[in-house]
Amino acid sequence: MKSPTWRKLLRGASIKGDLLDIRTLFLRYLKEETVQPLKELGRFVLFGALGSLFVGLGATLMLFGALRFLQDQFRVLDGSLSWVPYLVIVALAALVIALTAWRVVSGGAKRRLKATK
C-alpha cells in the first residue's frame, strides 16, 4: 500500500522543530514590537525629564537673581516694605507658571488633533 502524499511532506518535519520555530518567531516579534519601542520611549522620557529639571532649575535661579536685584536696587523697599520684592517675585513666578500651563494645554498636540479632523 502506498502512503498518502501528506505523510511525505511531514516525513522530514517534527513537532519539536515546529515548536522551536514558533518560539523563535514569537521571541523575535516580541523583541521587535515591544522591547525596542519601550527603549526608545525610555530615552525620550529620560531626556524630557532632564530637560525639565534643568529648565526648572534655571527659572528658579533667574527668580532668585531678580529678587536680589530688586532688593539691591530699590533701597526704598527696606524696613517695613521689605516684603514687596518677595510679592513681586511670587507674582512673576505665578505668571511664568501660568504661561507654561497655557502652552502645555494649547500646544502642538491640540493643533495636530484639529488638523486630523
C-alpha positions, 0 to 999 in steps of 0.5 A: 500500500502506498502512503498518502502524499501528506505523510511525505511532506511531514516525513522530514518535519517534527513537532519539536522543530515546529515548536522551536520555530514558533518560539523563535518567531514569537521571541523575535516579534516580541523583541521587535514590537515591544522591547525596542519601542519601550527603549526608545520611549525610555530615552525620550522620557529620560531626556524630557525629564532632564530637560525639565529639571534643568529648565526648572532649575534655571527659572528658579535661579533667574527668580532668585537673581531678580529678587536680589536685584530688586532688593539691591536696587530699590533701597526704598523697599527696606524696613517695613516694605521689605516684603514687596520684592518677595510679592513681586517675585511670587507674582512673576513666578505665578505668571511664568507658571501660568504661561507654561500651563497655557502652552502645555494645554494649547500646544502642538498636540491640540493643533495636530488633533484639529488638523486630523479632523 
